[in-house]
Amino acid sequence: MTVPARPMETERPQLYGANHSVYVRIARLALQEKGVAYDLVPVDIFAEDGVPAAHRQRHPFGKIPAFEHGDFRLYETGAITRYVDEAFDGPALQPVEAKTRARMNQIISIADGYVYPQMVWGLYVECIEKSKREEAPDEARVENARGVARITLDVLAGMLSEQRWMCGDTLTLADLYLAPMIDYALEVPELRQMLVEHRKLGDWWQRVTALESFRETQSSS
Ligand SMILES: N[C@@H](CCC(=O)N[C@@H](CS)C(=O)NCC(=O)O)C(=O)O
């Protein structure tokens, strides 16, 4: 009988992207929490000549991250992080129980659908990045994002409740998805204030910022 080998465990994964990217950081957090050694290969998707041709081969939509493990190529952070969790040893980053796993997937969708577009782009980029470039924020966009941010933090605080991590006693991909997004969002003073008003979320944030993986993937480090 042939025992199926765990996929190409000896190959060192390659992660293509830039360390300032939210989604690249999510993938890095997953790799580091699993204890997987990997290479971060820099790609500048905003280069003057556009997305490098070699990167388009890896990611037809021209985004980051892209991932390779031996001859297995993958893009989309949700697929990458789930693959990393399932293909490597190390602590499980996805709950087994159906309802808890569904909650994790719901939080990941909230992160993709509301936190990233509204709290990172609608608030952080509009209020912080644009002001660094001496550009005026789009007030209508900021106002809309502010409303979504309030709902989002209320929802997340409710889901967290008395738990240590978003899905219970163990760190999961839900925490790893939110962490880099909230990190950018908290540069905006009014969002910092909103977080303070949700004490349990503030406590969760302290736990997130204490993670070695979080500290090691800060874009300044
Ligand atoms: N759905 C993609 C989103 C990745 C994404 O939006 N990455 C950003 C960097 S954080 C990017 O490549 N932005 C460049 C662009 O949108 O042109 C995923 O889950 O990997």
The ligand as an SDF file (V2000), in Angstrom:
LIG
                    3D

 20 19  0  0  0  0  0  0  0  0999 V2000
   -8.3740   38.6270   -3.1640 N   0  0  0  0  0  0  0  0  0  0  0  0
   -6.9480   38.8420   -3.0330 C   0  0  0  0  0  0  0  0  0  0  0  0
   -6.7130   40.2810   -2.6280 C   0  0  0  0  0  0  0  0  0  0  0  0
   -5.2370   40.6140   -2.6130 C   0  0  0  0  0  0  0  0  0  0  0  0
   -5.0420   42.1150   -2.6310 C   0  0  0  0  0  0  0  0  0  0  0  0
   -5.9720   42.9240   -2.7960 O   0  0  0  0  0  0  0  0  0  0  0  0
   -3.7670   42.5030   -2.4850 N   0  0  0  0  0  0  0  0  0  0  0  0
   -3.4520   43.8950   -2.5710 C   0  0  0  0  0  0  0  0  0  0  0  0
   -2.2850   44.2210   -1.6660 C   0  0  0  0  0  0  0  0  0  0  0  0
   -2.7560   44.1320    0.0370 S   0  0  0  0  0  0  0  0  0  0  0  0
   -3.0360   44.2110   -3.9870 C   0  0  0  0  0  0  0  0  0  0  0  0
   -2.4040   43.4040   -4.6340 O   0  0  0  0  0  0  0  0  0  0  0  0
   -3.3990   45.4120   -4.4470 N   0  0  0  0  0  0  0  0  0  0  0  0
   -3.0090   45.8760   -5.7270 C   0  0  0  0  0  0  0  0  0  0  0  0
   -4.1560   46.1540   -6.6340 C   0  0  0  0  0  0  0  0  0  0  0  0
   -5.3180   45.9870   -6.2130 O   0  0  0  0  0  0  0  0  0  0  0  0
   -3.8780   46.5450   -7.7810 O   0  0  0  0  0  0  0  0  0  0  0  0
   -6.3800   37.8710   -1.9940 C   0  0  0  0  0  0  0  0  0  0  0  0
   -7.1420   37.4010   -1.1390 O   0  0  0  0  0  0  0  0  0  0  0  0
   -5.1870   37.5540   -2.0710 O   0  0  0  0  0  0  0  0  0  0  0  0
  1  2  1  0
  2  3  1  0
  2 18  1  0
  3  4  1  0
  4  5  1  0
  5  6  2  0
  5  7  1  0
  7  8  1  0
  8  9  1  0
  8 11  1  0
  9 10  1  0
 11 12  2  0
 11 13  1  0
 13 14  1  0
 14 15  1  0
 15 16  2  0
 15 17  1  0
 18 19  2  0
 18 20  1  0
M  END
$$$$
